[in-house]
Amino acid sequence: MATDVSQPEAESTRSESGYRQPQPSVAALTEFLDGEYAEVRALVRSNLAKHRELLHEAEELGVDAYRDRVRDVLLEVAATGQTALGMPKEYGGAADVGASVAAFETMAFGDLSLLVKIGVQFGLFAGAIQQLGSREHHDAYLPGAIDGSLLGCFAMTERGHGSDVQALGTTATYDPATDEFVINTPDDNSRKDYIGNAARHAQLAVVFAQLHISDHSEGVHAFVVPLRDGERVLPGVRIEDSGRKLGLNGVDNGQIWFDDVRVPRTALLNRFADVSTEGVYSSSIDSPNRRFFTMLGTLVLGRVSVGGGGINASKVALNIAVRYADRRRQFAAGDDQPEQLLLDYGQHQRRLLPLVAHTYALHFAQEVLVERLGEVFGSEDADEDTRRALESRAAGTKAFGTWHATRTIQECREACGGAGYMARNRFAALKADTDVFTTFEGDNTVLLQLVAKGLLTGYSSDFSDLDQLGMVRFVAELAVETVIERTSVAKLLERVKDLLPGGDEWDQEAGLLDPNFQQAMLRFREEHMISGVARRLKSGVADGMDAGEVFSAVQDHVIATARAHVERLVLDAFIDKVAAMPDSDEKVALGLLVDLHALTTIEADRAWFMEHGRLTVQRSKAISREINSLCRKVRPLAVDFVDAFGIPEEVLRAEELLSWQ
């Protein structure tokens, strides 16, 4: 029997006629969104406004000229100190990783080729040297990397090895006779592919390669390898332009091959491992797998930044589409009546306003992630479980933030009709330039597998040693109570029951707006799915199936579990942030968005909740009615909500849409 506690279907007892519309201040909302990094975001907005012409030049210039223009603007932005915020103070930075992410996110309001070029130079290239190198590397490379006089690239991805970094084919073989590493590309599948900055501007590359000593591989390590002397490509290095892309054509992506390129032994970025002149390998981390994941874990900043960039690109699309819908009229409500505004139509509200709510929710989920990032990066004492939990949260937030960007930009484009299809109104660039966000810094589907692995293993010390098949074996060997009994359906039902309002007199539609109910629903789904996938993994192995077969058979369940987990984290972040606000019209207004986000999330998976006894048909219909009511309440505030994003008018570049009368 379903355990749903809803009453028989009835009209809402919540009277909209008695509802007091909040009147939030746009400035106060912007201040709340900007948080502790308001000054950083103000600096970035100023820099964006100064270089507003770049959005037009992206379409007017040829590819090479556009790439050079993006580089020039990058250097101008670097001169303001904006791009050095995460770098050590002794090299001119601020040593504030949260500030660096805030700056990067805010840059997504402008030209996205510039954003990605900045990410490659200061996040990936300089960041790899900072996080993987020693003091000698910092002294040699960071000053030039920070001011832009030394441009570089991050050469990890290979043609035949994308997400599977441990299987990279590029080799770095130590030659004790010359005290050098010899970098080679053994076959075409091992060429470095899609490398930003490589085709035109990079002088150096941080190259990820298999470290070989005396025919023995020590696994993947990072090396600093020169590519160019001025504009001349160095001997043994071959670089080809990747050519025009779907978007981001201001970034010079290229392919790189190495043919017996020799670099000194000190080219190894040796924070976690080193090689002596005699060819003796040493590392402070004994386990090769743990060493590998530790090295990659230090680069989590890129994943965090890309997710934030995707969320902010969504804000641009929503600002344009909502403001257009508040001006554009179509069809009269009756004879002798003026045509209605698009945003007054219920379906148009349904298209755009939940996306506004989801964007706010993701903004605050990203804020929580950045806080955790700062705590981990700012502490030498953070334990491994904490670091793994951060990596998992970063993976899930990046996946959701970038998928949200793809969905939101498309919906906003459609909501602006034919005008939205015109390049001058910004959506063409937004769609094309953000499309790759779902696959760089980690393919989103693969990232959700990482999230699920953390859930199933509890971020244990074994976590870093587990590939997908190892995860299957790990879960199969667990004592039953460690996963399955911990999340048994009976216990879950009892936990949810404790969180839900109860009693025959409970007003079912008022209950839908209770944050305890909203959180309990998502937590029940998440933990029920964890329990279910653990059972399936154990059952498959017990039945004698190969670990690979077991994983393939439950992969859809694994991804669904990760999605449920991330959606719960996002809702928790939003509820907690708004609950902590002092009483104000801003709090009331954001409360509407919390409810709209929560209920549309539940509605989107109503089939699952009904299948598992958490929703009756009547209750499901009540949720849809409440969402429609929330949209009507949010509608008068919609323009304020999107204006509060603080996007400079100079970079919106949608004059035709936003000047509609």
C-alpha positions as CSV (number, residue, x, y, z in Angstrom):
1,M,0.0,0.0,0.0
2,A,1.2,3.5,-0.8
3,T,2.4,5.4,2.3
4,D,1.5,8.7,0.8
5,V,-0.3,10.9,3.4
6,S,-2.2,13.1,1.0
7,Q,-5.9,13.9,1.2
8,P,-8.4,13.3,-1.5
9,E,-8.0,15.6,-4.5
10,A,-9.4,19.0,-3.8
11,E,-9.0,22.5,-4.9
12,S,-6.2,24.4,-3.1
13,T,-7.3,26.0,0.2
14,R,-4.5,28.6,-0.3
15,S,-6.2,31.7,-1.5
16,E,-4.2,33.7,-4.1
17,S,-6.5,36.7,-3.5
18,G,-5.1,37.1,0.0
19,Y,-1.5,36.7,-1.1
20,R,0.8,39.7,-0.5
21,Q,3.3,40.2,-3.4
22,P,6.8,40.8,-2.1
23,Q,8.7,43.8,-3.5
24,P,12.4,42.8,-3.4
25,S,15.2,45.2,-4.2
26,V,17.1,44.2,-7.3
27,A,20.3,45.7,-5.8
28,A,19.8,43.7,-2.6
29,L,19.3,40.5,-4.6
30,T,22.4,41.2,-6.6
31,E,24.4,41.8,-3.4
32,F,23.1,38.5,-2.0
33,L,24.0,36.6,-5.2
34,D,27.5,38.2,-5.4
35,G,28.2,37.1,-1.8
36,E,31.6,37.6,-0.3
37,Y,33.2,38.2,-3.7
38,A,31.2,41.2,-4.7
39,E,34.4,43.3,-5.3
40,V,35.9,40.6,-7.5
41,R,32.7,40.4,-9.6
42,A,32.6,44.2,-9.9
43,L,36.1,44.2,-11.3
44,V,35.2,41.5,-13.8
45,R,32.0,43.4,-14.9
46,S,34.1,46.5,-15.4
47,N,36.6,44.5,-17.6
48,L,33.8,43.0,-19.6
49,A,32.2,46.4,-20.3
50,K,35.6,47.7,-21.5
51,H,35.9,44.9,-24.0
52,R,32.3,44.7,-25.2
53,E,33.4,45.0,-28.8
54,L,34.8,41.5,-28.7
55,L,31.3,40.0,-29.0
56,H,30.9,41.7,-32.3
57,E,34.5,41.0,-33.5
58,A,33.8,37.3,-33.0
59,E,31.6,37.4,-36.1
60,E,33.5,40.0,-38.1
61,L,37.1,38.8,-37.9
62,G,38.7,35.8,-39.6
63,V,39.6,32.9,-37.4
64,D,43.3,33.8,-37.0
65,A,42.6,37.5,-36.3
66,Y,39.8,36.6,-33.8
67,R,42.2,34.2,-32.0
68,D,44.9,36.9,-31.8
69,R,42.3,39.5,-30.6
70,V,41.2,37.1,-27.8
71,R,44.8,36.7,-26.8
72,D,45.3,40.5,-26.7
73,V,42.2,41.0,-24.5
74,L,43.4,38.2,-22.3
75,L,46.7,40.1,-21.7
76,E,44.8,43.3,-21.0
77,V,42.6,41.5,-18.5
78,A,45.6,39.9,-16.8
79,A,47.1,43.3,-16.3
80,T,44.2,44.2,-14.0
81,G,45.1,41.4,-11.6
82,Q,41.8,39.6,-12.2
83,T,43.4,36.3,-13.4
84,A,46.0,36.1,-10.6
85,L,43.5,35.8,-7.8
86,G,44.1,32.1,-7.2
87,M,47.9,32.3,-7.5
88,P,50.4,32.4,-4.6
89,K,50.9,35.9,-3.1
90,E,54.7,35.7,-3.6
91,Y,54.1,35.7,-7.4
92,G,51.7,38.6,-7.4
93,G,48.5,36.6,-6.7
94,A,45.9,36.7,-3.9
95,A,46.0,33.0,-2.9
96,D,42.2,33.0,-2.9
97,V,40.8,30.1,-4.9
98,G,37.2,31.2,-4.2
99,A,37.9,34.6,-5.7
100,S,39.5,33.0,-8.8
101,V,36.4,30.9,-9.4
102,A,34.1,33.9,-8.8
103,A,36.1,35.9,-11.4
104,F,35.9,33.0,-13.9
105,E,32.2,32.5,-13.4
106,T,31.5,36.2,-14.0
107,M,33.6,36.3,-17.2
108,A,31.0,33.9,-18.6
109,F,28.7,36.9,-19.1
110,G,30.9,38.0,-22.0
111,D,32.7,36.3,-24.9
112,L,33.1,32.7,-24.1
113,S,36.2,32.2,-26.2
114,L,37.9,34.7,-23.9
115,L,36.6,32.8,-20.9
116,V,38.0,29.5,-22.1
117,K,41.3,31.0,-23.2
118,I,41.6,32.4,-19.6
119,G,40.7,29.0,-18.2
120,V,43.4,27.2,-20.3
121,Q,46.1,29.7,-19.5
122,F,45.5,30.5,-15.8
123,G,43.5,27.6,-14.6
124,L,44.9,24.6,-16.5
125,F,48.4,25.5,-17.5
126,A,49.4,27.8,-14.6
127,G,47.2,25.8,-12.2
128,A,49.0,22.5,-13.1
129,I,52.4,24.1,-12.5
130,Q,51.2,25.5,-9.2
131,Q,49.5,22.3,-8.0
132,L,51.8,19.7,-9.4
133,G,55.2,21.4,-9.4
134,S,57.7,22.3,-6.7
135,R,59.2,25.7,-5.7
136,E,61.7,25.5,-8.6
137,H,58.9,25.2,-11.1
138,H,57.0,28.0,-9.5
139,D,60.0,30.3,-9.7
140,A,60.7,29.4,-13.3
141,Y,57.2,29.5,-14.8
142,L,54.6,31.2,-12.6
143,P,55.6,34.8,-13.0
144,G,55.3,34.6,-16.8
145,A,52.2,32.4,-16.7
146,I,50.5,34.9,-14.4
147,D,51.2,38.0,-16.4
148,G,50.6,36.3,-19.8
149,S,54.2,36.7,-21.1
150,L,54.5,32.9,-21.1
151,L,51.6,31.3,-22.8
152,G,51.0,27.6,-22.3
153,C,48.6,24.7,-22.8
154,F,47.5,21.6,-20.9
155,A,48.2,18.5,-23.0
156,M,46.3,15.7,-21.4
157,T,43.5,14.4,-23.8
158,E,44.6,12.1,-26.5
159,R,42.8,10.9,-29.6
160,G,42.3,7.4,-28.3
161,H,42.2,8.2,-24.6
162,G,39.7,10.8,-23.6
163,S,38.2,10.2,-20.1
164,D,40.5,7.2,-19.5
165,V,43.6,9.3,-18.5
166,Q,45.4,6.3,-16.9
167,A,45.6,4.7,-20.3
168,L,47.4,7.6,-22.0
169,G,49.8,6.5,-24.7
170,T,52.4,9.3,-24.7
171,T,55.6,8.2,-23.1
172,A,58.4,10.0,-21.1
173,T,61.4,7.7,-20.8
174,Y,64.2,8.5,-18.5
175,D,67.7,8.5,-20.1
176,P,70.3,8.4,-17.2
177,A,73.1,9.0,-19.6
178,T,72.0,12.5,-20.3
179,D,69.7,13.1,-17.2
180,E,66.8,13.7,-19.5
181,F,63.3,12.5,-20.3
182,V,62.5,11.6,-23.9
183,I,58.9,12.4,-24.8
184,N,57.3,10.3,-27.6
185,T,54.0,9.9,-29.3
186,P,54.1,6.1,-30.2
187,D,51.1,6.1,-32.5
188,D,48.4,8.4,-33.9
189,N,45.9,7.4,-31.2
190,S,48.3,8.9,-28.7
191,R,48.5,12.3,-30.2
192,K,47.4,15.1,-27.9
193,D,44.0,16.2,-29.3
194,Y,41.8,19.4,-29.0
195,I,44.5,21.1,-26.9
196,G,43.6,24.8,-26.3
197,N,46.3,27.3,-27.0
198,A,48.3,24.7,-28.9
199,A,47.7,25.7,-32.5
200,R,48.9,29.3,-32.4
201,H,50.0,30.8,-29.1
202,A,51.4,28.3,-26.6
203,Q,55.2,28.3,-25.9
204,L,55.1,25.5,-23.3
205,A,52.9,22.6,-22.6
206,V,52.2,20.6,-19.4
207,V,52.3,17.2,-21.0
208,F,50.8,14.1,-19.3
209,A,52.7,11.0,-20.2
210,Q,53.5,7.5,-19.0
211,L,56.8,7.7,-17.0
212,H,59.1,4.9,-18.0
213,I,62.3,4.0,-16.2
214,S,64.3,0.9,-17.4
215,D,61.3,-0.5,-19.3
216,H,59.1,-0.1,-16.2
217,S,56.1,2.2,-16.2
218,E,55.4,4.3,-13.1
219,G,52.1,5.6,-14.4
220,V,51.0,9.0,-15.7
221,H,53.0,12.0,-14.6
222,A,53.1,15.6,-15.8
223,F,56.1,17.3,-17.6
224,V,56.8,20.8,-18.8
225,V,57.7,20.6,-22.5
226,P,58.7,23.5,-24.7
227,L,56.7,23.8,-27.9
228,R,57.9,27.0,-29.6
229,D,60.7,29.5,-29.7
230,G,58.8,32.6,-30.6
231,E,56.6,31.6,-33.5
232,R,58.9,28.7,-34.5
233,V,57.8,25.2,-33.6
234,L,60.7,23.4,-32.0
235,P,62.4,20.3,-33.6
236,G,60.6,17.0,-32.7
237,V,57.3,18.8,-32.1
238,R,54.6,18.6,-34.7
239,I,51.5,20.8,-34.2
240,E,48.4,20.9,-36.4
241,D,45.4,23.2,-36.1
242,S,42.2,21.5,-35.2
243,G,40.3,23.8,-37.5
244,R,37.0,25.5,-37.1
245,K,34.8,24.1,-34.3
246,L,31.1,24.3,-33.5
247,G,31.9,27.2,-31.3
248,L,34.8,28.9,-29.3
249,N,36.7,29.7,-32.5
250,G,38.7,32.3,-30.6
251,V,40.5,29.5,-28.9
252,D,43.3,27.9,-31.0
253,N,42.9,24.2,-30.4
254,G,45.4,21.9,-31.9
255,Q,46.9,18.4,-32.1
256,I,50.4,17.7,-30.9
257,W,52.9,14.9,-31.6
258,F,56.3,14.4,-30.0
259,D,59.2,12.6,-31.7
260,D,62.2,12.0,-29.3
261,V,61.8,15.4,-27.7
262,R,64.3,15.7,-24.9
263,V,63.6,17.7,-21.7
264,P,65.8,17.9,-18.5
265,R,64.9,15.6,-15.6
266,T,63.7,18.7,-13.7
267,A,60.9,19.1,-16.3
268,L,59.0,16.5,-14.2
269,L,56.4,18.3,-12.1
270,N,57.5,16.6,-8.9
271,R,55.3,17.6,-6.0
272,F,54.1,14.0,-5.6
273,A,56.9,12.0,-7.2
274,D,60.5,12.4,-8.4
275,V,63.3,10.7,-10.3
276,S,66.9,10.9,-9.1
277,T,69.9,11.3,-11.4
278,E,70.5,7.6,-11.0
279,G,67.0,6.8,-12.3
280,V,65.5,5.9,-8.9
281,Y,61.8,6.7,-8.7
282,S,60.4,7.9,-5.3
283,S,57.0,9.1,-4.1
284,S,55.4,10.1,-0.9
285,I,52.3,8.1,-2.0
286,D,52.9,4.4,-2.2
287,S,49.8,3.3,-4.1
288,P,50.2,4.1,-7.9
289,N,46.4,4.5,-8.3
290,R,46.1,6.7,-5.2
291,R,49.1,8.8,-6.5
292,F,47.4,9.2,-9.9
293,F,44.0,10.2,-8.4
294,T,45.8,12.6,-6.0
295,M,47.5,14.3,-8.9
296,L,44.2,14.6,-10.8
297,G,42.4,15.7,-7.7
298,T,44.6,18.8,-7.4
299,L,43.2,19.9,-10.7
300,V,39.5,19.9,-9.5
301,L,39.5,23.7,-9.8
302,G,39.0,23.5,-13.6
303,R,35.9,21.3,-13.1
304,V,34.5,23.7,-10.6
305,S,35.1,26.7,-12.8
306,V,33.5,25.1,-15.9
307,G,30.3,24.3,-14.0
308,G,30.1,27.9,-12.7
309,G,30.7,29.2,-16.2
310,G,27.8,27.1,-17.6
311,I,25.5,28.4,-14.8
312,N,26.3,32.0,-15.6
313,A,25.9,31.5,-19.3
314,S,22.4,30.4,-18.5
315,K,21.8,33.7,-16.7
316,V,22.6,35.6,-19.9
317,A,20.1,33.6,-21.9
318,L,17.4,34.0,-19.2
319,N,18.0,37.7,-18.9
320,I,17.4,38.2,-22.6
321,A,14.4,35.8,-22.9
322,V,12.5,37.0,-19.8
323,R,13.0,40.7,-20.5
324,Y,11.9,40.1,-24.1
325,A,8.8,38.2,-22.9
326,D,7.9,41.1,-20.7
327,R,7.8,43.4,-23.7
328,R,6.7,41.3,-26.7
329,R,2.9,41.1,-27.2
330,Q,1.1,38.5,-29.2
331,F,-2.7,37.7,-29.6
332,A,-5.5,39.6,-27.9
333,A,-7.4,38.2,-24.9
334,G,-10.7,39.3,-26.5
335,D,-12.3,41.9,-28.7
336,D,-11.1,45.4,-28.1
337,Q,-8.4,44.1,-25.8
338,P,-4.7,44.8,-26.3
339,E,-2.4,41.9,-27.3
340,Q,-1.1,40.0,-24.3
341,L,2.5,40.0,-23.2
342,L,4.2,36.7,-23.8
343,L,5.2,36.4,-20.1
344,D,1.5,36.6,-19.1
345,Y,0.8,33.3,-20.8
346,G,0.8,30.4,-18.4
347,Q,2.8,28.1,-20.8
348,H,5.4,30.8,-21.3
349,Q,5.7,31.1,-17.6
350,R,6.1,27.3,-17.4
351,R,8.9,27.4,-20.0
352,L,11.0,30.1,-18.4
353,L,10.3,30.6,-14.7
354,P,11.2,27.2,-13.5
355,L,14.5,27.7,-15.3
356,V,15.1,30.9,-13.4
357,A,14.4,29.0,-10.2
358,H,16.8,26.2,-11.2
359,T,19.5,28.7,-12.1
360,Y,19.2,30.3,-8.6
361,A,19.4,26.9,-7.0
362,L,22.5,25.9,-9.0
363,H,24.1,29.3,-8.2
364,F,23.9,28.5,-4.5
365,A,24.9,24.9,-4.9
366,Q,28.0,26.2,-6.8
367,E,28.6,28.7,-3.9
368,V,28.6,25.7,-1.4
369,L,31.0,23.9,-3.7
370,V,33.4,26.9,-3.9
371,E,33.3,27.2,-0.1
372,R,34.3,23.5,0.3
373,L,37.0,24.0,-2.4
374,G,38.5,26.9,-0.4
375,E,38.5,24.9,2.8
376,V,40.3,21.9,1.2
377,F,42.8,24.0,-0.9
378,G,43.5,26.2,2.1
379,S,44.3,23.4,4.4
380,E,47.2,20.9,4.4
381,D,45.3,18.8,6.9
382,A,42.3,17.9,4.7
383,D,42.0,14.1,4.8
384,E,41.6,12.0,1.8
385,D,37.9,11.3,2.4
386,T,37.2,15.0,2.4
387,R,39.1,15.5,-0.8
388,R,37.2,12.7,-2.5
389,A,33.9,14.1,-1.3
390,L,34.9,17.5,-2.8
391,E,35.9,15.8,-6.2
392,S,32.5,14.0,-6.2
393,R,30.6,17.2,-5.5
394,A,32.5,19.1,-8.1
395,A,31.8,16.4,-10.7
396,G,28.1,16.4,-10.0
397,T,27.7,20.1,-9.9
398,K,29.7,20.5,-13.1
399,A,27.5,18.0,-14.9
400,F,24.3,19.6,-13.7
401,G,25.5,23.2,-14.3
402,T,26.6,22.5,-17.9
403,W,23.6,20.3,-18.8
404,H,21.4,23.1,-17.4
405,A,23.1,25.6,-19.7
406,T,22.4,23.5,-22.8
407,R,18.8,23.1,-21.9
408,T,18.2,26.7,-20.8
409,I,19.9,28.4,-23.7
410,Q,17.8,26.3,-26.1
411,E,14.6,27.0,-24.4
412,C,15.3,30.7,-24.2
413,R,16.2,30.7,-27.9
414,E,12.9,29.1,-28.8
415,A,11.0,31.4,-26.5
416,C,12.4,34.4,-28.5
417,G,11.1,33.0,-31.8
418,G,12.7,34.0,-35.0
419,A,14.5,36.9,-33.4
420,G,16.3,34.5,-31.1
421,Y,17.7,32.7,-34.2
422,M,19.5,35.9,-35.4
423,A,23.2,35.9,-34.5
424,R,23.0,39.6,-33.5
425,N,20.8,38.6,-30.6
426,R,23.4,36.4,-28.9
427,F,21.8,33.0,-28.8
428,A,23.8,31.6,-31.7
429,A,27.1,32.2,-29.8
430,L,25.7,31.1,-26.5
431,K,24.5,27.8,-27.9
432,A,27.6,27.1,-29.9
433,D,30.2,28.2,-27.3
434,T,28.6,26.3,-24.4
435,D,27.9,23.1,-26.1
436,V,31.3,21.6,-25.4
437,F,31.0,22.4,-21.7
438,T,29.2,19.1,-21.2
439,T,32.2,17.2,-22.3
440,F,35.3,19.1,-21.4
441,E,36.8,18.9,-17.9
442,G,35.1,15.5,-17.9
443,D,32.3,14.0,-19.9
444,N,29.1,14.6,-17.8
445,T,27.9,11.0,-17.9
446,V,31.4,9.7,-16.8
447,L,31.4,12.3,-14.0
448,L,28.1,11.0,-12.7
449,Q,29.7,7.5,-12.5
450,L,32.3,9.1,-10.3
451,V,29.6,10.5,-8.1
452,A,27.9,7.2,-7.8
453,K,31.1,5.4,-7.0
454,G,31.6,7.8,-4.1
455,L,28.1,7.1,-2.8
456,L,28.6,3.4,-3.0
457,T,32.0,3.3,-1.4
458,G,31.4,6.0,1.2
459,Y,34.5,7.9,0.0
460,S,36.5,5.3,1.8
461,S,40.3,5.1,1.5
462,D,39.8,2.4,-1.1
463,F,37.9,4.8,-3.3
464,S,40.8,6.3,-5.1
465,D,42.0,2.8,-6.0
466,L,38.8,1.7,-7.7
467,D,38.0,1.8,-11.3
468,Q,34.4,0.9,-12.4
469,L,35.1,-2.8,-12.2
470,G,36.8,-2.4,-8.8
471,M,33.8,-0.6,-7.6
472,V,31.6,-3.6,-8.5
473,R,33.9,-6.0,-6.6
474,F,34.2,-3.6,-3.6
475,V,30.4,-3.3,-3.2
476,A,30.0,-7.1,-3.7
477,E,32.4,-7.8,-0.9
478,L,30.9,-5.4,1.6
479,A,29.1,-6.6,4.7
480,V,25.4,-6.3,3.9
481,E,24.7,-3.8,6.7
482,T,27.3,-1.3,5.4
483,V,25.2,-0.4,2.3
484,I,22.0,-2.2,2.0
485,E,20.8,-2.4,5.6
486,R,22.0,1.2,6.0
487,T,19.5,2.3,3.3
488,S,16.8,-0.4,3.8
489,V,13.4,0.6,2.4
490,A,11.8,0.2,5.9
491,K,14.2,2.6,7.5
492,L,13.9,5.0,4.7
493,L,10.1,5.1,5.0
494,E,10.4,5.6,8.7
495,R,12.9,8.5,8.2
496,V,10.7,10.2,5.6
497,K,7.6,9.7,7.8
498,D,9.4,11.6,10.6
499,L,10.2,14.5,8.3
500,L,6.7,14.8,6.8
501,P,3.8,16.7,8.3
502,G,1.1,14.3,9.4
503,G,-2.4,14.0,10.6
504,D,-5.8,13.9,8.9
505,E,-6.1,17.7,9.2
506,W,-3.0,18.3,7.2
507,D,-3.6,20.7,4.3
508,Q,-2.1,18.7,1.4
509,E,-1.2,21.7,-0.7
510,A,0.2,23.7,2.1
511,G,2.4,20.7,2.9
512,L,3.8,20.8,-0.6
513,L,5.5,24.1,0.3
514,D,7.1,22.6,3.5
515,P,10.9,22.3,2.9
516,N,10.9,19.3,5.2
517,F,8.6,17.5,2.7
518,Q,10.6,18.7,-0.3
519,Q,13.9,17.5,1.2
520,A,12.4,14.2,2.5
521,M,11.1,13.3,-1.0
522,L,14.5,13.8,-2.6
523,R,16.4,12.1,0.2
524,F,14.1,9.1,0.1
525,R,14.6,8.7,-3.7
526,E,18.4,9.1,-3.4
527,E,18.8,6.5,-0.6
528,H,16.3,4.1,-2.1
529,M,18.3,4.2,-5.4
530,I,21.7,3.7,-3.5
531,S,20.2,0.7,-1.8
532,G,18.8,-0.7,-5.1
533,V,22.0,-0.4,-7.1
534,A,24.0,-1.9,-4.3
535,R,21.6,-4.9,-4.2
536,R,21.9,-5.3,-8.0
537,L,25.7,-5.2,-7.9
538,K,25.9,-7.8,-5.1
539,S,23.3,-10.0,-6.8
540,G,25.0,-9.9,-10.2
541,V,28.4,-11.0,-8.7
542,A,26.7,-13.6,-6.5
543,D,25.1,-15.0,-9.7
544,G,28.5,-15.5,-11.2
545,M,28.4,-12.6,-13.7
546,D,31.6,-11.0,-14.8
547,A,32.2,-7.6,-13.1
548,G,32.2,-5.8,-16.4
549,E,28.8,-7.4,-17.3
550,V,27.4,-6.5,-13.9
551,F,28.4,-2.8,-14.2
552,S,27.1,-2.6,-17.8
553,A,23.8,-4.1,-16.7
554,V,23.3,-1.5,-13.9
555,Q,24.9,1.5,-15.5
556,D,21.6,3.2,-16.1
557,H,20.7,2.7,-12.4
558,V,24.2,4.1,-11.4
559,I,23.6,7.3,-13.4
560,A,20.1,7.7,-12.0
561,T,21.4,7.3,-8.5
562,A,24.0,10.0,-9.1
563,R,21.4,12.4,-10.5
564,A,19.2,11.9,-7.5
565,H,22.1,12.6,-5.2
566,V,23.1,15.8,-7.0
567,E,19.5,17.1,-7.2
568,R,19.2,16.6,-3.4
569,L,22.4,18.5,-2.8
570,V,21.2,21.4,-5.0
571,L,17.9,21.6,-3.2
572,D,19.6,21.5,0.2
573,A,21.9,24.3,-0.7
574,F,19.1,26.5,-1.9
575,I,16.9,25.9,1.1
576,D,19.7,26.4,3.6
577,K,20.8,29.6,1.9
578,V,17.4,31.2,1.9
579,A,16.5,29.9,5.4
580,A,19.6,31.8,6.8
581,M,18.4,35.1,5.4
582,P,17.0,37.7,7.7
583,D,13.2,38.3,7.2
584,S,12.7,40.6,4.2
585,D,10.9,40.9,0.9
586,E,14.0,39.4,-0.7
587,K,13.7,36.3,1.5
588,V,10.0,35.9,0.7
589,A,10.7,36.3,-3.1
590,L,13.5,33.8,-3.0
591,G,11.2,31.4,-1.1
592,L,8.9,31.4,-4.1
593,L,11.9,30.2,-6.2
594,V,12.8,27.6,-3.7
595,D,9.3,26.1,-3.9
596,L,9.2,26.4,-7.7
597,H,12.6,24.6,-8.0
598,A,11.7,21.9,-5.5
599,L,8.2,21.1,-6.9
600,T,9.3,21.1,-10.6
601,T,12.1,18.7,-9.7
602,I,9.7,16.3,-8.0
603,E,7.2,16.8,-10.9
604,A,9.9,15.9,-13.5
605,D,10.3,12.5,-11.8
606,R,6.7,12.0,-10.7
607,A,6.6,8.5,-12.3
608,W,9.4,7.3,-10.0
609,F,7.7,8.7,-6.9
610,M,4.4,7.2,-7.9
611,E,6.0,3.8,-8.6
612,H,7.6,3.8,-5.2
613,G,4.5,4.8,-3.2
614,R,5.5,8.4,-2.5
615,L,2.9,10.1,-4.6
616,T,-0.8,9.3,-5.3
617,V,-2.4,10.5,-8.5
618,Q,-4.2,13.2,-6.6
619,R,-1.0,14.4,-4.9
620,S,0.8,14.5,-8.2
621,K,-2.0,16.7,-9.7
622,A,-1.8,18.9,-6.6
623,I,1.9,19.5,-7.3
624,S,1.2,20.6,-10.9
625,R,-1.5,23.0,-9.7
626,E,0.9,24.5,-7.1
627,I,3.6,25.0,-9.7
628,N,1.2,26.9,-11.9
629,S,0.2,29.0,-8.9
630,L,3.9,29.7,-8.1
631,C,4.6,30.7,-11.7
632,R,1.8,33.3,-11.4
633,K,3.4,34.6,-8.2
634,V,6.9,34.7,-9.6
635,R,5.7,36.4,-12.9
636,P,5.6,40.0,-11.5
637,L,9.1,39.5,-10.1
638,A,10.6,37.7,-13.1
639,V,12.4,40.7,-14.6
640,D,13.8,41.7,-11.2
641,F,15.1,38.1,-10.7
642,V,17.1,38.1,-14.0
643,D,18.2,41.7,-13.6
644,A,19.6,40.7,-10.2
645,F,22.2,38.6,-12.0
646,G,24.1,41.8,-12.6
647,I,25.0,41.2,-16.3
648,P,26.4,44.4,-17.8
649,E,24.1,45.8,-20.4
650,E,27.2,46.3,-22.6
651,V,27.7,42.5,-23.1
652,L,24.1,41.3,-23.4
653,R,24.3,42.0,-27.1
654,A,20.6,41.5,-27.9
655,E,19.6,45.1,-28.8
656,E,16.8,44.0,-31.1
657,L,15.1,41.8,-28.5
658,L,15.7,44.2,-25.5
659,S,14.5,47.3,-27.4
660,W,11.2,45.8,-28.3
661,Q,8.3,48.2,-27.7
